[in-house]
Each structure stands twice: as structure tokens, then as C-alpha cells.
Amino acid sequence: MFPGVIDRYREFLPVDDATPSVSLGEGTTPLVRSSSIGDSLGCRELYFKLEGCNPTGSFKDRGMVVAIAKALEAGKTRIICASTGNTSASAAAYGARYQLETLVLVPAGEIALGKLAQAMAYGARILAVNGSFDEALTTVKGIVESWDIELVNSLNPYRIEGQKTGAFEIVDDLGGAPDILCIPVGNAGNITAYWKGFKEYRGIGRIGKTPKMMGFQAAGAAPIVRGVPISNPKTIATAIRIGNPASWEQAEVARDESAGLIEMVDDNAIVEAYLRLAREEGIFCEPASAASVAGLLKLPELDVDLTGKTIVCVLTGNGLKDPGTAEKRALVELEYVEPDVVSVMNLLASGK
Ligand SMILES: *Cc1c(COP(=O)(O)O)cnc(C)c1O
């Protein structure tokens, strides 16, 4: 049995004997070596960190487990978040398991189907707001000021604490930090958390260095790249459809301290990376996650030399979260056939 992230990295987390034991078996996700994309880029080694293997299918569980443990420790009975989908799925799962009333605000009509299905199944109360994620988050921030309910968005510092364990696992698996980490950027909590993790873990493992942090926003939702909030962000990658990131400054600090960059990739590049991952690597991630690989593929254009480098792309969520995008973008048609050997063989022989 795997320990959850709190047990695995207890000494690096703000927990003690008074903190309730909370876990759904999150963390310890696979770091899978690229079989194709890495070779085409000439880097030494390329790995994918499969965060879609977390219990609710995204990295959000790493932070949620610590936020929930601390909320229980503080005697809270209710939690709330604004969400593009995965935070609400994660909050709803831990909320259900630890009997916390869970309230989630999502932008109406902008949530991938799998994520909404999860929050519904776990029994959260779901408010679909007539507005963007950013407006939902502003509303939630107002609510927590006047009501005794725990905020579990990544503004909650315990979320960042938990999410930094992704960086620890990479260093543990590689025996040191990679040269480059590619990661999608939405509300910018995760890039903030990984950078914190790499800094805290520096000196542990064989190579006492930290990676260059390369963050990627979607072109229609790239406030950090453009230097201004985007009031109506648009992208197929709903998990990063965010116009005014809560951790904007910390993301810039991660970029600058690590001598990295924050760039943008358009939706076509995201879909291309999404399909290459599925068809060349056998890895099905959600579109937002593929932004990290779309970004990696763009690095040569940005004059970043990849030769001899060890690179990790964080694939933040599971492809099953967003069945609609696969259906629309994979361009595969079902071939209907009668259920007998002759019909199937005839169809295959017809060369169609
Ligand atoms: C939340 C999320 C992101 C963005 O992470 P931030 O911490 O908001 O930058 C990226 N991909 C997926 C799948 C997510 O759920």
C-alpha cells in the first residue's frame, strides 16, 4: 500500500500529531520516460509526470489532502472553492470522505463533463455561476470573509504545501532535479508549488540543483505573458481558462529565480500535443495538461537549447476528464458493422 503524500513527506509539511490522518492514496504518480517525442527533440531524457493517476484524476489531490487535514484540525465543517472543474472534483471527494459540507462554484457551461460528473457523484452542492472562473473566485473570496467556511482554492497556503510534493517525487525518482520542468499555468498555484518544492529539496538527491521553470498558458488565456488580466479568456483547455491568476506574482518569481520562462501556446498546438501524447506515447491527458508538451515543442523556436537536457513535463490531469474534446478533435469515426466474422472481415478487406 502506498502512503498518501502526508505520510510520505510528513517532515516537509505543516502537520503534527494533532493533524488528523487524511488520505485517498494521492501522490506517488508514475514518471514515465518518453518513447518518441523526446528523441525527436534531441534532449537527453524526457519524462512525463502522470498526475492524472491521482485518486480524482488530477494533481489537485496533492494539495487538497493537506488543506482538508488542516481544516479538520481547525474544527471546520464546511469547505468552499471556485473551480474550473478539477478543484471541485477533488474537494468533493475529500469532503465526502471526511464528512465536510462541500460547496463549489463553477463557471456555468465551461466545465468538462467528467469533472462535473465527479462533483455530482461525490455529492457536493454545485452552484453554476453566470460568469467566468475569475468572477467565481472573487465571489468565493467574499463569502469566506463573512462566513465560517474553509477556502480550499490554491489561495489556501496548505494547497501549495501539498502540491510541492510533486517536485519531491520527481527528484526522488530521478535522483536529482531535471534541467527543465514544463508545466501548464492557469491560476499559477502549481508552478508556485513546484518551485517551492524544488527549492526546499535542493541538496537532497545526487544533483543539488533546481530546474528552469517553463510555464505555459493558453494563447487565449495568457495574462502573465501579455502582462494584463484577460476579462474574457478563451481556450479549449478549460482547466487553464483563467484571466487573472491568483498566484500571478509567485509565478513570475518562479520564472525569474529559476531563469525560466512563461510563454503561451495556441489551441491548435495544444490539440496537436494532446494527440501526439495519445498516439505516440500512449498517454491520454486532458487538453490543459498537453499545454506543457505543446510548450516543450515550442522551446527550440524560442532559442532554448534542449540538447543533452533532462526534461520533465507535468501532465496535470487525466484525459477522461474531458471526453468531449477527444470526441471532437481525434477525428476518428466509428465504423458500424454487423456482429459476425464475415461482416468484419469484409469491412477490413474493403480497405476503407
Ligand atoms: C488546475 C489545473 C491546471 C492549472 O494549475 P494552476 O495551479 O491553476 O496553474 C492545469 N491543468 C489541470 C488539469 C488542472 O486541473
The ligand as an SDF file (V2000), in Angstrom:
LIG
                    3D

 15 15  0  0  0  0  0  0  0  0999 V2000
   -5.7700   23.2730  -12.0800 C   0  0  0  0  0  0  0  0  0  0  0  0
   -5.1890   22.7050  -13.3190 C   0  0  0  0  0  0  0  0  0  0  0  0
   -4.1680   23.3330  -14.0390 C   0  0  0  0  0  0  0  0  0  0  0  0
   -3.6410   24.6780  -13.6740 C   0  0  0  0  0  0  0  0  0  0  0  0
   -2.9840   24.7100  -12.4420 O   0  0  0  0  0  0  0  0  0  0  0  0
   -2.8170   26.0980  -11.6870 P   0  0  0  0  0  0  0  0  0  0  0  0
   -2.2960   25.7490  -10.3680 O   0  0  0  0  0  0  0  0  0  0  0  0
   -4.1950   26.7080  -11.6440 O   0  0  0  0  0  0  0  0  0  0  0  0
   -1.8940   26.9180  -12.5150 O   0  0  0  0  0  0  0  0  0  0  0  0
   -3.6320   22.6940  -15.1410 C   0  0  0  0  0  0  0  0  0  0  0  0
   -4.0960   21.5060  -15.5430 N   0  0  0  0  0  0  0  0  0  0  0  0
   -5.0890   20.8710  -14.8850 C   0  0  0  0  0  0  0  0  0  0  0  0
   -5.5430   19.5610  -15.3910 C   0  0  0  0  0  0  0  0  0  0  0  0
   -5.6580   21.4480  -13.7590 C   0  0  0  0  0  0  0  0  0  0  0  0
   -6.6470   20.8070  -13.1250 O   0  0  0  0  0  0  0  0  0  0  0  0
  1  2  1  0
  2  3  1  0
  2 14  2  0
  3  4  1  0
  3 10  2  0
  4  5  1  0
  5  6  1  0
  6  7  2  0
  6  8  1  0
  6  9  1  0
 10 11  1  0
 11 12  2  0
 12 13  1  0
 12 14  1  0
 14 15  1  0
M  END
$$$$
